[in-house]
Amino acid sequence: MRYLNILLSFLFFVGCEKSPEKNTDSILNFAVSSDYPPYIYSEHGKLAGFEIEIINTIAGSLKKTVHFHDISFEGILRTVKQKQVDGAIAAIGKTPEREKDVDFTIPYHRSMTVVVVPFATSIRNLDDISNKTVGVESGTTYVNDLKTHFKDVKLLMRSKFSELLDALHEGKCQAIVTGYSEAHELQSINPNLKIIPIEETVISFSIALPKGSSLLEPINEKIRDMIKNGDIHKLETQFFKKIIKE
């Protein structure tokens, strides 16, 4: 099934490059990465999660329907930059480097980088990460956080978060790096895991859009409304076990 999804995604993007006229004003093509609960995940054959609710609400206010295109995270910003999609939502942190290639909406959620380790380990704090093999998802800001805060760790790169979990369980790495809320979601179903936060790494997530997109201001306006009327907070309460307070 994984290879079928990759093939379908490939065919879609080739089609986008050759036939952009097939996109209609009533459809938003959005890139997502479904391997990242509780932000986005597959449930009963459909995409669900915090960010799916956000983008569907935004699309409804714009009187549009969202067509989701599920790809690995490391390829998401490239598809936005190349205008193969109208945008992307996938726990994307805005950074100066990424802003060179795409535009970002105002933030809708805050997170922090954390280290996840098994309880039955010698790792008790961040200092204990030295000389360990640490798993991280390719293309994420977590890679830079690891390189910045830990000079002597070995990186185990994987394209899917689920592959990192497999590597941790198989002993191929001694820790994995991920985000605050998703780590607590993971811990809620696997209490044998411990979370060690990296306090200096608070980051905000935004929707990525192609440079010059006319969707920027309409989406910003709806995000402001959702923050002001409490809709974002309600969704955070619904989907996250724990969130970072302002």
MDAnalysis code that builds the backbone (N, CA, C; Angstrom):
import MDAnalysis as mda
import numpy as np

u = mda.Universe.empty(738, n_residues=246, atom_resindex=np.repeat(np.arange(246), 3), trajectory=True)
u.add_TopologyAttr("name", ["N", "CA", "C"] * 246)
u.add_TopologyAttr("resid", np.arange(1, 247))
u.add_TopologyAttr("resname", ["MET", "ARG", "TYR", "LEU", "ASN", "ILE", "LEU", "LEU", "SER", "PHE", "LEU", "PHE", "PHE", "VAL", "GLY", "CYS", "GLU", "LYS", "SER", "PRO", "GLU", "LYS", "ASN", "THR", "ASP", "SER", "ILE", "LEU", "ASN", "PHE", "ALA", "VAL", "SER", "SER", "ASP", "TYR", "PRO", "PRO", "TYR", "ILE", "TYR", "SER", "GLU", "HIS", "GLY", "LYS", "LEU", "ALA", "GLY", "PHE", "GLU", "ILE", "GLU", "ILE", "ILE", "ASN", "THR", "ILE", "ALA", "GLY", "SER", "LEU", "LYS", "LYS", "THR", "VAL", "HIS", "PHE", "HIS", "ASP", "ILE", "SER", "PHE", "GLU", "GLY", "ILE", "LEU", "ARG", "THR", "VAL", "LYS", "GLN", "LYS", "GLN", "VAL", "ASP", "GLY", "ALA", "ILE", "ALA", "ALA", "ILE", "GLY", "LYS", "THR", "PRO", "GLU", "ARG", "GLU", "LYS", "ASP", "VAL", "ASP", "PHE", "THR", "ILE", "PRO", "TYR", "HIS", "ARG", "SER", "MET", "THR", "VAL", "VAL", "VAL", "VAL", "PRO", "PHE", "ALA", "THR", "SER", "ILE", "ARG", "ASN", "LEU", "ASP", "ASP", "ILE", "SER", "ASN", "LYS", "THR", "VAL", "GLY", "VAL", "GLU", "SER", "GLY", "THR", "THR", "TYR", "VAL", "ASN", "ASP", "LEU", "LYS", "THR", "HIS", "PHE", "LYS", "ASP", "VAL", "LYS", "LEU", "LEU", "MET", "ARG", "SER", "LYS", "PHE", "SER", "GLU", "LEU", "LEU", "ASP", "ALA", "LEU", "HIS", "GLU", "GLY", "LYS", "CYS", "GLN", "ALA", "ILE", "VAL", "THR", "GLY", "TYR", "SER", "GLU", "ALA", "HIS", "GLU", "LEU", "GLN", "SER", "ILE", "ASN", "PRO", "ASN", "LEU", "LYS", "ILE", "ILE", "PRO", "ILE", "GLU", "GLU", "THR", "VAL", "ILE", "SER", "PHE", "SER", "ILE", "ALA", "LEU", "PRO", "LYS", "GLY", "SER", "SER", "LEU", "LEU", "GLU", "PRO", "ILE", "ASN", "GLU", "LYS", "ILE", "ARG", "ASP", "MET", "ILE", "LYS", "ASN", "GLY", "ASP", "ILE", "HIS", "LYS", "LEU", "GLU", "THR", "GLN", "PHE", "PHE", "LYS", "LYS", "ILE", "ILE", "LYS", "GLU"])
u.atoms.positions = np.array([
    [0.828, -1.204, 0.000],
    [0.000, 0.000, 0.000],
    [0.863, 1.256, 0.000],
    [1.982, 1.233, 0.758],
    [2.858, 2.394, 0.803],
    [3.374, 2.729, -0.588],
    [3.766, 1.671, -1.366],
    [4.294, 1.926, -2.697],
    [3.197, 2.429, -3.635],
    [1.966, 1.959, -3.421],
    [0.850, 2.431, -4.240],
    [0.607, 3.905, -3.978],
    [0.641, 4.316, -2.704],
    [0.428, 5.723, -2.374],
    [1.507, 6.602, -2.999],
    [2.761, 6.119, -2.962],
    [3.845, 6.883, -3.554],
    [3.625, 7.036, -5.056],
    [3.202, 5.940, -5.707],
    [2.952, 5.975, -7.144],
    [1.839, 6.955, -7.477],
    [0.759, 6.906, -6.696],
    [-0.363, 7.804, -6.953],
    [0.042, 9.255, -6.755],
    [0.837, 9.521, -5.705],
    [1.312, 10.880, -5.474],
    [2.173, 11.347, -6.632],
    [3.025, 10.448, -7.144],
    [3.890, 10.798, -8.260],
    [3.062, 11.145, -9.494],
    [2.072, 10.307, -9.770],
    [1.234, 10.557, -10.937],
    [0.477, 11.865, -10.803],
    [0.042, 12.171, -9.588],
    [-0.678, 13.430, -9.370],
    [0.206, 14.624, -9.682],
    [1.444, 14.596, -9.162],
    [2.298, 15.756, -9.333],
    [2.760, 15.911, -10.771],
    [2.987, 14.786, -11.474],
    [3.290, 14.893, -12.892],
    [2.126, 15.534, -13.622],
    [0.915, 15.118, -13.240],
    [-0.274, 15.685, -13.861],
    [-0.405, 17.161, -13.604],
    [-0.046, 17.587, -12.393],
    [-0.135, 18.995, -12.051],
    [0.794, 19.827, -12.902],
    [1.992, 19.296, -13.163],
    [2.948, 20.051, -13.939],
    [2.491, 20.188, -15.394],
    [1.832, 19.159, -15.903],
    [1.461, 19.171, -17.314],
    [0.099, 19.799, -17.560],
    [-0.801, 19.701, -16.591],
    [-2.172, 20.153, -16.828],
    [-2.697, 20.997, -15.684],
    [-2.078, 22.145, -15.376],
    [-2.545, 22.969, -14.273],
    [-3.952, 23.492, -14.476],
    [-4.422, 23.501, -15.746],
    [-5.760, 24.014, -16.004],
    [-6.844, 23.136, -15.396],
    [-6.500, 21.918, -14.961],
    [-7.503, 21.036, -14.374],
    [-7.908, 21.481, -12.978],
    [-7.072, 22.297, -12.319],
    [-7.427, 22.824, -11.016],
    [-8.547, 23.835, -11.177],
    [-9.572, 23.749, -10.364],
    [-10.678, 24.680, -10.450],
    [-10.654, 25.606, -9.252],
    [-11.410, 26.697, -9.347],
    [-11.456, 27.684, -8.272],
    [-12.123, 27.136, -7.020],
    [-12.841, 26.034, -7.147],
    [-13.565, 25.502, -5.991],
    [-12.763, 24.442, -5.227],
    [-11.545, 24.151, -5.684],
    [-10.750, 23.087, -5.076],
    [-9.418, 23.640, -4.569],
    [-9.037, 23.220, -3.372],
    [-7.711, 23.489, -2.841],
    [-6.929, 22.182, -2.803],
    [-5.822, 22.121, -3.502],
    [-4.941, 20.967, -3.433],
    [-3.905, 21.213, -2.344],
    [-3.929, 20.386, -1.296],
    [-3.034, 20.586, -0.160],
    [-2.195, 19.344, 0.093],
    [-0.902, 19.572, 0.269],
    [0.016, 18.492, 0.633],
    [-0.005, 18.306, 2.144],
    [-0.027, 17.047, 2.574],
    [-0.007, 16.709, 3.999],
    [0.882, 15.483, 4.179],
    [1.210, 15.205, 5.426],
    [1.945, 13.984, 5.756],
    [1.202, 13.291, 6.887],
    [0.557, 12.182, 6.586],
    [-0.412, 11.584, 7.506],
    [0.225, 10.748, 8.617],
    [1.534, 10.634, 8.595],
    [2.217, 9.748, 9.538],
    [2.609, 10.493, 10.816],
    [1.721, 11.372, 11.301],
    [2.122, 12.243, 12.402],
    [0.958, 12.581, 13.325],
    [0.397, 11.588, 14.002],
    [-0.683, 11.880, 14.942],
    [-0.144, 12.666, 16.142],
    [-0.971, 13.561, 16.731],
    [-2.388, 13.820, 16.425],
    [-2.618, 14.928, 15.400],
    [-1.549, 15.403, 14.750],
    [-1.728, 16.466, 13.761],
    [-2.498, 15.955, 12.552],
    [-1.992, 14.875, 11.957],
    [-2.663, 14.258, 10.814],
    [-2.412, 12.760, 10.878],
    [-3.468, 11.990, 10.673],
    [-3.334, 10.532, 10.676],
    [-4.498, 9.934, 9.888],
    [-4.367, 8.665, 9.599],
    [-5.413, 7.964, 8.857],
    [-6.310, 7.216, 9.838],
    [-7.610, 7.391, 9.682],
    [-8.578, 6.734, 10.560],
    [-9.731, 6.210, 9.725],
    [-9.886, 4.883, 9.714],
    [-10.941, 4.234, 8.924],
    [-10.857, 4.630, 7.454],
    [-9.625, 4.723, 6.964],
    [-9.429, 5.019, 5.552],
    [-9.532, 6.481, 5.179],
    [-9.716, 7.359, 6.160],
    [-9.818, 8.794, 5.900],
    [-8.794, 9.546, 6.736],
    [-8.381, 10.704, 6.232],
    [-7.462, 11.539, 6.983],
    [-8.202, 12.255, 8.105],
    [-7.575, 12.311, 9.266],
    [-8.167, 12.974, 10.424],
    [-7.057, 13.678, 11.189],
    [-7.449, 14.462, 12.196],
    [-6.460, 15.098, 13.044],
    [-6.650, 16.600, 13.172],
    [-5.864, 17.181, 14.038],
    [-5.914, 18.609, 14.354],
    [-5.810, 19.483, 13.105],
    [-4.822, 19.211, 12.260],
    [-4.604, 20.064, 11.095],
    [-5.618, 19.817, 9.985],
    [-6.133, 18.609, 9.908],
    [-7.191, 18.344, 8.926],
    [-8.426, 19.179, 9.257],
    [-8.764, 19.258, 10.549],
    [-9.903, 20.072, 10.971],
    [-9.669, 21.546, 10.659],
    [-8.449, 22.010, 10.895],
    [-8.140, 23.418, 10.632],
    [-8.300, 23.756, 9.155],
    [-7.691, 22.961, 8.284],
    [-7.716, 23.304, 6.863],
    [-9.112, 23.104, 6.270],
    [-9.858, 22.125, 6.767],
    [-11.226, 21.962, 6.285],
    [-12.102, 23.144, 6.695],
    [-11.896, 23.657, 7.898],
    [-12.640, 24.829, 8.351],
    [-12.288, 26.050, 7.502],
    [-11.005, 26.223, 7.238],
    [-10.568, 27.346, 6.393],
    [-11.160, 27.217, 4.996],
    [-11.092, 26.031, 4.422],
    [-11.621, 25.812, 3.077],
    [-13.120, 26.098, 3.034],
    [-13.852, 25.671, 4.079],
    [-15.288, 25.935, 4.123],
    [-15.599, 27.415, 4.111],
    [-14.786, 28.199, 4.838],
    [-15.012, 29.653, 4.873],
    [-14.719, 30.295, 3.520],
    [-13.862, 29.635, 2.738],
    [-13.534, 30.137, 1.402],
    [-14.426, 29.523, 0.322],
    [-15.377, 28.679, 0.779],
    [-16.284, 27.983, -0.136],
    [-15.516, 27.101, -1.124],
    [-14.559, 26.378, -0.569],
    [-13.752, 25.476, -1.377],
    [-13.726, 24.080, -0.744],
    [-13.363, 23.099, -1.545],
    [-13.187, 21.724, -1.089],
    [-11.708, 21.371, -1.150],
    [-11.221, 20.684, -0.123],
    [-9.807, 20.334, -0.081],
    [-9.581, 18.949, -0.671],
    [-8.623, 18.855, -1.572],
    [-8.117, 17.574, -2.044],
    [-6.748, 17.387, -1.396],
    [-6.617, 16.355, -0.562],
    [-5.373, 16.117, 0.158],
    [-4.451, 15.199, -0.636],
    [-3.157, 15.491, -0.568],
    [-2.141, 14.699, -1.249],
    [-1.092, 14.316, -0.214],
    [-1.118, 13.062, 0.170],
    [-0.334, 12.545, 1.286],
    [1.046, 12.120, 0.812],
    [2.083, 12.852, 1.234],
    [3.452, 12.552, 0.819],
    [4.360, 12.601, 2.051],
    [5.597, 12.166, 1.897],
    [6.532, 12.225, 3.019],
    [6.875, 13.682, 3.319],
    [7.168, 13.948, 4.580],
    [7.385, 15.331, 4.995],
    [8.539, 15.993, 4.247],
    [9.593, 15.238, 3.992],
    [10.778, 15.837, 3.379],
    [10.500, 16.398, 1.984],
    [9.408, 15.978, 1.344],
    [9.097, 16.497, 0.018],
    [8.034, 17.578, -0.001],
    [7.488, 17.900, 1.163],
    [6.330, 18.801, 1.202],
    [6.660, 20.214, 0.741],
    [7.680, 20.834, 1.299],
    [7.979, 22.214, 0.933],
    [8.438, 22.333, -0.514],
    [9.053, 21.301, -1.035],
    [9.455, 21.321, -2.438],
    [8.229, 21.388, -3.352],
    [7.185, 20.633, -3.028],
    [5.982, 20.663, -3.867],
    [5.289, 22.018, -3.787],
    [5.374, 22.664, -2.622],
    [4.790, 24.007, -2.489],
    [5.605, 25.011, -3.301],
    [6.916, 24.953, -3.151],
    [7.801, 25.862, -3.878],
    [7.578, 25.767, -5.384],
    [7.397, 24.543, -5.879],
    [7.222, 24.323, -7.307],
    [5.779, 24.534, -7.772],
    [4.921, 24.949, -6.837],
    [3.515, 25.258, -7.122],
    [2.764, 24.064, -7.676],
    [3.119, 22.894, -7.206],
    [2.392, 21.688, -7.585],
    [1.138, 21.511, -6.734],
    [1.066, 22.252, -5.645],
    [-0.113, 22.266, -4.779],
    [-0.399, 23.710, -4.398],
    [-1.595, 23.936, -3.861],
    [-1.966, 25.281, -3.427],
    [-1.374, 25.636, -2.069],
    [-0.962, 24.611, -1.318],
    [-0.387, 24.853, -0.008],
    [-0.112, 23.544, 0.701],
    [0.397, 23.669, 1.924],
    [0.702, 22.478, 2.724],
    [0.485, 22.776, 4.194],
    [-0.028, 21.783, 4.902],
    [-0.171, 21.868, 6.351],
    [0.322, 20.540, 6.919],
    [1.361, 20.621, 7.769],
    [1.982, 19.375, 8.252],
    [2.941, 19.685, 9.399],
    [2.464, 20.417, 10.406],
    [3.336, 20.800, 11.532],
    [4.615, 21.433, 11.002],
    [4.460, 22.439, 10.142],
    [5.590, 23.074, 9.478],
    [6.016, 24.321, 10.259],
    [7.237, 24.321, 10.730],
    [7.771, 25.477, 11.432],
    [8.352, 26.484, 10.454],
    [8.036, 27.754, 10.678],
    [8.582, 28.806, 9.813],
    [10.014, 29.123, 10.232],
    [10.933, 29.074, 9.281],
    [12.327, 29.409, 9.535],
    [12.798, 30.371, 8.443],
    [13.834, 31.169, 8.714],
    [14.347, 32.088, 7.684],
    [14.739, 31.367, 6.403],
    [15.310, 30.177, 6.526],
    [15.720, 29.428, 5.346],
    [14.512, 29.006, 4.520],
    [13.468, 28.532, 5.170],
    [12.268, 28.108, 4.449],
    [11.528, 29.285, 3.831],
    [11.609, 30.452, 4.467],
    [10.928, 31.634, 3.940],
    [11.505, 32.099, 2.611],
    [12.679, 31.633, 2.257],
    [13.247, 31.973, 0.958],
    [12.485, 31.286, -0.173],
    [11.851, 30.167, 0.143],
    [11.218, 29.345, -0.893],
    [9.696, 29.429, -0.903],
    [9.086, 29.646, 0.249],
    [7.619, 29.658, 0.338],
    [7.165, 30.782, 1.257],
    [5.885, 31.124, 1.161],
    [5.274, 32.075, 2.089],
    [4.595, 31.308, 3.215],
    [4.511, 31.940, 4.380],
    [3.878, 31.324, 5.532],
    [2.742, 32.194, 6.058],
    [1.684, 31.528, 6.498],
    [0.592, 32.232, 7.166],
    [1.031, 32.581, 8.586],
    [0.160, 33.291, 9.303],
    [0.411, 33.504, 10.717],
    [0.332, 32.155, 11.425],
    [0.978, 31.995, 12.572],
    [0.992, 30.703, 13.265],
    [-0.379, 30.327, 13.822],
    [-0.601, 29.019, 13.931],
    [-1.842, 28.522, 14.525],
    [-1.595, 27.604, 15.729],
    [-0.302, 27.266, 15.981],
    [-0.007, 26.347, 17.090],
    [1.459, 26.462, 17.459],
    [1.761, 26.269, 18.749],
    [3.140, 26.310, 19.231],
    [3.577, 24.916, 19.678],
    [4.852, 24.635, 19.463],
    [5.399, 23.342, 19.869],
    [6.824, 23.533, 20.369],
    [7.439, 22.426, 20.732],
    [8.798, 22.424, 21.246],
    [9.436, 21.085, 20.901],
    [10.725, 21.092, 20.629],
    [11.439, 19.855, 20.352],
    [11.697, 19.094, 21.649],
    [11.460, 17.795, 21.610],
    [11.705, 16.951, 22.779],
    [12.451, 15.697, 22.352],
    [13.097, 15.079, 23.316],
    [13.752, 13.795, 23.114],
    [12.902, 12.721, 23.789],
    [12.628, 11.650, 23.063],
    [11.837, 10.539, 23.596],
    [12.741, 9.322, 23.752],
    [12.732, 8.754, 24.952],
    [13.566, 7.584, 25.239],
    [12.749, 6.558, 26.014],
    [13.142, 5.287, 25.964],
    [12.478, 4.291, 26.812],
    [12.797, 4.553, 28.278],
    [11.865, 4.226, 29.165],
    [12.118, 4.386, 30.589],
    [13.283, 3.505, 31.038],
    [13.373, 2.321, 30.466],
    [14.446, 1.385, 30.841],
    [15.710, 1.734, 30.062],
    [16.285, 2.880, 30.374],
    [17.486, 3.339, 29.695],
    [18.343, 4.115, 30.672],
    [19.607, 4.271, 30.324],
    [20.516, 5.048, 31.169],
    [20.383, 6.548, 30.923],
    [19.602, 6.921, 29.918],
    [19.435, 8.337, 29.596],
    [18.440, 8.970, 30.574],
    [18.924, 9.913, 31.360],
    [18.078, 10.588, 32.347],
    [17.866, 12.070, 32.033],
    [18.778, 12.672, 31.282],
    [18.680, 14.088, 30.938],
    [19.376, 14.326, 29.604],
    [19.405, 15.578, 29.160],
    [19.958, 15.880, 27.845],
    [21.456, 15.593, 27.769],
    [22.157, 15.744, 28.879],
    [23.597, 15.471, 28.872],
    [23.895, 14.004, 28.546],
    [22.954, 13.144, 28.890],
    [23.161, 11.710, 28.663],
    [23.009, 11.307, 27.195],
    [22.599, 12.264, 26.337],
    [22.422, 11.961, 24.915],
    [23.773, 11.833, 24.208],
    [24.826, 12.355, 24.829],
    [26.152, 12.344, 24.204],
    [26.536, 10.944, 23.744],
    [27.072, 10.909, 22.518],
    [27.581, 9.664, 21.919],
    [26.509, 8.611, 21.677],
    [25.247, 9.017, 21.712],
    [24.152, 8.091, 21.427],
    [23.702, 8.252, 19.970],
    [23.008, 7.240, 19.475],
    [22.371, 7.323, 18.158],
    [20.945, 7.813, 18.348],
    [20.605, 8.915, 17.675],
    [19.305, 9.557, 17.857],
    [18.559, 9.575, 16.525],
    [17.332, 9.106, 16.523],
    [16.520, 9.078, 15.317],
    [15.807, 10.392, 15.096],
    [15.732, 10.820, 13.839],
    [15.068, 12.086, 13.505],
    [14.474, 11.974, 12.103],
    [13.345, 12.643, 11.907],
    [12.658, 12.600, 10.615],
    [13.288, 13.574, 9.633],
    [13.602, 13.096, 8.448],
    [14.266, 13.902, 7.422],
    [13.445, 15.135, 7.058],
    [14.133, 16.241, 6.861],
    [13.490, 17.461, 6.387],
    [12.840, 18.309, 7.449],
    [12.881, 17.884, 8.719],
    [12.234, 18.626, 9.792],
    [13.218, 19.581, 10.470],
    [12.673, 20.545, 11.213],
    [13.528, 21.449, 11.986],
    [14.216, 20.718, 13.123],
    [13.739, 19.527, 13.456],
    [14.367, 18.749, 14.523],
    [15.805, 18.377, 14.168],
    [16.088, 18.253, 12.875],
    [17.453, 17.940, 12.455],
    [18.397, 19.063, 12.880],
    [17.990, 20.313, 12.614],
    [18.823, 21.459, 12.997],
    [18.929, 21.584, 14.510],
    [17.827, 21.308, 15.211],
    [17.860, 21.382, 16.673],
    [18.869, 20.383, 17.241],
    [18.885, 19.200, 16.663],
    [19.834, 18.186, 17.116],
    [21.275, 18.642, 16.887],
    [21.535, 19.155, 15.695],
    [22.891, 19.583, 15.360],
    [23.325, 20.777, 16.201],
    [22.367, 21.627, 16.577],
    [22.677, 22.815, 17.358],
    [22.968, 22.484, 18.813],
    [22.169, 21.600, 19.386],
    [22.246, 21.343, 20.820],
    [23.103, 20.138, 21.189],
    [23.389, 19.283, 20.205],
    [24.181, 18.089, 20.498],
    [25.247, 17.913, 19.428],
    [26.478, 18.123, 19.802],
    [27.574, 18.092, 18.829],
    [28.117, 16.681, 18.592],
    [27.821, 15.776, 19.501],
    [28.478, 14.471, 19.423],
    [27.489, 13.317, 19.408],
    [26.354, 13.500, 18.716],
    [25.406, 12.404, 18.573],
    [25.453, 11.885, 17.135],
    [25.064, 10.649, 16.962],
    [24.954, 10.054, 15.639],
    [23.493, 10.134, 15.195],
    [23.270, 10.644, 13.996],
    [21.910, 10.804, 13.498],
    [21.466, 9.577, 12.709],
    [20.270, 9.111, 13.015],
    [19.621, 8.055, 12.231],
    [18.432, 8.698, 11.531],
    [18.548, 8.927, 10.235],
    [17.526, 9.641, 9.477],
    [16.512, 8.664, 8.897],
    [15.228, 9.013, 9.045],
    [14.148, 8.241, 8.453],
    [13.132, 9.216, 7.851],
    [12.413, 8.781, 6.822],
    [11.465, 9.660, 6.139],
    [10.078, 9.638, 6.764],
    [9.813, 8.670, 7.642],
    [8.510, 8.553, 8.291],
    [8.683, 8.434, 9.802],
    [7.768, 9.057, 10.537],
    [7.837, 8.998, 11.995],
    [7.666, 7.567, 12.487],
    [6.801, 6.802, 11.849],
    [6.586, 5.414, 12.248],
    [7.864, 4.596, 12.109],
    [8.712, 4.950, 11.131],
    [9.978, 4.248, 10.955],
    [10.939, 4.562, 12.098],
    [10.836, 5.770, 12.666],
    [11.651, 6.118, 13.826],
    [11.248, 5.279, 15.036],
    [9.946, 5.112, 15.214],
    [9.467, 4.294, 16.331],
    [9.943, 2.853, 16.193],
    [9.904, 2.343, 14.979],
    [10.396, 0.983, 14.746],
    [11.878, 0.887, 15.096],
    [12.637, 1.892, 14.684],
    [14.076, 1.888, 14.950],
    [14.361, 1.939, 16.445],
    [13.558, 2.715, 17.183],
    [13.737, 2.802, 18.635],
    [13.438, 1.460, 19.298],
    [12.340, 0.834, 18.893],
    [11.949, -0.453, 19.477],
    [12.945, -1.564, 19.118],
    [13.561, -1.435, 17.943],
    [14.508, -2.456, 17.494],
    [15.927, -2.212, 18.012],
    [16.117, -1.106, 18.743],
    [17.427, -0.808, 19.291],
    [18.406, -0.199, 18.313],
    [17.915, 0.259, 17.147],
    [18.797, 0.874, 16.160],
    [19.182, 2.298, 16.566],
    [18.400, 2.884, 17.459],
    [18.733, 4.176, 18.044],
    [18.330, 4.148, 19.508],
    [18.937, 5.002, 20.301],
    [18.653, 5.026, 21.733],
    [17.635, 6.097, 22.113],
    [17.335, 6.973, 21.164],
    [16.366, 8.048, 21.408],
    [15.843, 8.535, 20.071],
    [14.688, 9.192, 20.090],
    [14.186, 9.865, 18.896],
    [13.811, 11.291, 19.277],
    [13.859, 12.166, 18.293],
    [13.519, 13.570, 18.511],
    [12.244, 13.875, 17.755],
    [11.304, 14.544, 18.429],
    [10.033, 14.887, 17.810],
    [9.473, 16.121, 18.503],
    [8.180, 16.396, 18.307],
    [7.561, 17.568, 18.898],
    [6.839, 17.270, 20.203],
    [6.562, 18.318, 20.924],
    [6.005, 18.254, 22.281],
    [4.672, 17.504, 22.338],
    [3.687, 17.976, 21.595],
    [2.342, 17.399, 21.682],
    [2.290, 15.975, 21.160],
    [2.971, 15.716, 20.054],
    [2.952, 14.371, 19.496],
    [3.694, 13.383, 20.398],
    [4.710, 13.865, 21.115],
    [5.407, 12.995, 22.059],
    [4.491, 12.576, 23.205],
    [3.683, 13.520, 23.697],
    [2.756, 13.188, 24.777],
    [1.631, 12.278, 24.288],
    [1.240, 12.433, 23.033],
    [0.270, 11.506, 22.439],
    [0.861, 10.098, 22.388],
    [2.108, 10.023, 21.979],
    [2.796, 8.739, 21.905],
    [2.938, 8.115, 23.294],
    [3.271, 8.932, 24.282],
    [3.442, 8.433, 25.650],
    [2.127, 7.932, 26.236],
    [1.008, 8.534, 25.814],
    [-0.291, 8.140, 26.357],
    [-0.663, 6.709, 25.973],
    [-0.126, 6.230, 24.848],
    [-0.416, 4.856, 24.418],
    [0.770, 3.927, 24.686],
    [1.877, 4.506, 25.109],
    [3.056, 3.719, 25.444],
    [3.727, 4.343, 26.666],
    [3.205, 4.066, 27.871],
    [3.714, 4.690, 29.083],
    [5.157, 4.331, 29.426],
    [5.744, 3.402, 28.691],
    [7.136, 3.037, 28.941],
    [8.127, 4.008, 28.290],
    [7.607, 5.083, 27.716],
    [8.454, 6.095, 27.103],
    [8.559, 7.319, 28.005],
    [9.721, 7.951, 27.975],
    [9.968, 9.151, 28.770],
    [10.251, 10.323, 27.844],
    [9.797, 11.519, 28.219],
    [9.951, 12.719, 27.404],
    [10.909, 13.693, 28.096],
    [11.925, 14.125, 27.358],
    [12.876, 15.111, 27.870],
    [12.815, 16.347, 26.962],
    [12.261, 17.468, 27.431],
    [12.130, 18.655, 26.568],
    [13.455, 19.385, 26.366],
    [13.586, 20.024, 25.212],
    [14.692, 20.936, 24.942],
    [14.081, 22.338, 24.992],
    [14.177, 22.992, 26.117],
    [13.403, 24.192, 26.416],
    [13.617, 25.330, 25.426],
    [14.785, 25.429, 24.828],
    [15.109, 26.579, 23.969],
    [14.571, 26.445, 22.549],
    [13.754, 25.452, 22.293],
    [13.376, 25.145, 20.907],
    [11.907, 25.401, 20.600],
    [11.250, 26.281, 21.339],
    [9.837, 26.569, 21.058],
    [9.710, 27.121, 19.637],
    [8.758, 26.578, 18.892],
    [8.552, 26.986, 17.504],
    [7.059, 27.034, 17.211],
    [6.672, 27.891, 16.283],
    [5.267, 28.003, 15.887],
    [5.060, 27.365, 14.523],
    [3.893, 26.748, 14.335],
    [3.555, 26.098, 13.075],
    [2.633, 26.984, 12.241],
    [2.894, 26.996, 10.941],
    [2.121, 27.803, 10.000],
    [1.805, 26.985, 8.757],
    [0.864, 27.470, 7.969],
    [0.550, 26.873, 6.676],
    [1.519, 27.433, 5.643],
    [2.076, 26.569, 4.810],
    [3.003, 26.990, 3.757],
    [2.253, 27.178, 2.447],
    [2.549, 28.275, 1.759],
    [1.911, 28.599, 0.487],
    [2.977, 28.978, -0.540],
    [2.686, 28.807, -1.822],
    [3.642, 29.247, -2.839],
    [3.878, 30.756, -2.732],
    [5.043, 31.198, -3.120],
    [5.369, 32.610, -3.091],
    [4.335, 33.416, -3.891],
    [3.832, 34.480, -3.257],
    [2.876, 35.352, -3.932],
    [1.463, 34.824, -4.001],
    [1.148, 33.769, -3.262],
    [-0.185, 33.173, -3.322],
    [-1.264, 34.156, -2.890],
    [-2.346, 34.187, -3.646],
    [-3.481, 35.051, -3.306],
    [-4.259, 34.520, -2.106],
    [-3.935, 33.314, -1.677],
    [-4.621, 32.714, -0.533],
    [-4.079, 33.210, 0.803],
    [-2.948, 33.873, 0.797],
    [-2.290, 34.233, 2.054],
    [-3.187, 35.063, 2.970],
    [-3.715, 36.156, 2.487],
    [-4.513, 37.027, 3.355],
    [-5.856, 36.410, 3.753],
    [-6.595, 35.773, 2.812],
    [-7.840, 35.115, 3.235],
    [-7.621, 34.044, 4.299],
    [-6.559, 33.266, 4.171],
    [-6.288, 32.230, 5.171],
    [-5.854, 32.861, 6.488],
    [-5.018, 33.893, 6.422],
    [-4.618, 34.599, 7.639],
    [-5.831, 35.144, 8.388],
    [-6.759, 35.704, 7.637],
    [-7.963, 36.266, 8.258],
    [-8.764, 35.187, 8.984],
    [-8.884, 34.009, 8.367],
    [-9.649, 32.929, 8.997],
    [-8.913, 32.375, 10.217],
    [-7.594, 32.268, 10.139],
    [-6.835, 31.802, 11.304],
    [-7.004, 32.774, 12.463],
    [-6.960, 34.077, 12.173],
    [-7.175, 35.076, 13.231],
    [-8.549, 34.888, 13.874],
    [-9.553, 34.660, 13.045],
    [-10.909, 34.446, 13.562],
    [-10.954, 33.198, 14.455],
    [-10.305, 32.129, 14.011],
    [-10.333, 30.874, 14.767],
    [-9.586, 30.993, 16.097],
    [-8.558, 31.815, 16.108],
    [-7.844, 32.062, 17.368],
    [-8.704, 32.925, 18.289],
    [-9.297, 33.974, 17.728],
    [-10.080, 34.926, 18.518],
    [-11.331, 34.291, 19.116],
    [-12.025, 33.468, 18.326],
    [-13.272, 32.877, 18.827],
    [-13.074, 31.566, 19.593],
    [-11.819, 31.149, 19.732],
    [-11.523, 29.968, 20.537],
    [-11.573, 28.645, 19.805],
    [-11.826, 28.660, 18.497],
    [-11.919, 27.403, 17.754],
    [-10.599, 26.626, 17.752],
    [-9.478, 27.346, 17.607],
    [-8.178, 26.676, 17.626],
    [-7.947, 26.005, 18.974],
    [-8.255, 26.722, 20.045],
    [-8.059, 26.158, 21.384],
    [-8.934, 24.917, 21.599],
    [-10.159, 24.956, 21.095],
    [-11.049, 23.797, 21.220],
    [-10.463, 22.583, 20.508],
    [-9.896, 22.820, 19.335],
    [-9.290, 21.716, 18.583],
    [-8.042, 21.196, 19.296],
    [-7.261, 22.091, 19.880],
    [-6.090, 21.658, 20.645],
    [-6.519, 20.780, 21.822],
    [-7.574, 21.202, 22.502],
    [-8.090, 20.434, 23.632],
    [-8.613, 19.076, 23.179],
    [-9.214, 19.049, 21.995],
    [-9.777, 17.802, 21.468],
    [-8.698, 16.801, 21.067],
    [-7.622, 17.284, 20.452],
    [-6.663, 16.368, 19.841],
    [-5.376, 16.150, 20.638],
    [-5.020, 17.076, 21.518],
    [-3.731, 16.973, 22.197],
    [-3.893, 16.610, 23.658],
    [-3.035, 15.716, 24.120],
    [-3.001, 15.369, 25.526],
    [-2.412, 16.503, 26.356],
    [-1.489, 17.249, 25.741],
    [-0.825, 18.327, 26.437],
    [-0.335, 19.345, 25.418],
    [-0.456, 20.649, 25.732],
    [-0.017, 21.692, 24.833],
    [0.868, 22.686, 25.589],
    [1.645, 23.449, 24.833],
    [2.482, 24.473, 25.435],
    [1.644, 25.718, 25.672],
    [1.682, 26.236, 26.866],
    [0.943, 27.441, 27.192],
    [1.701, 28.676, 26.696],
    [0.943, 29.736, 26.414],
    [1.562, 30.991, 26.009],
    [2.410, 31.562, 27.149],
])
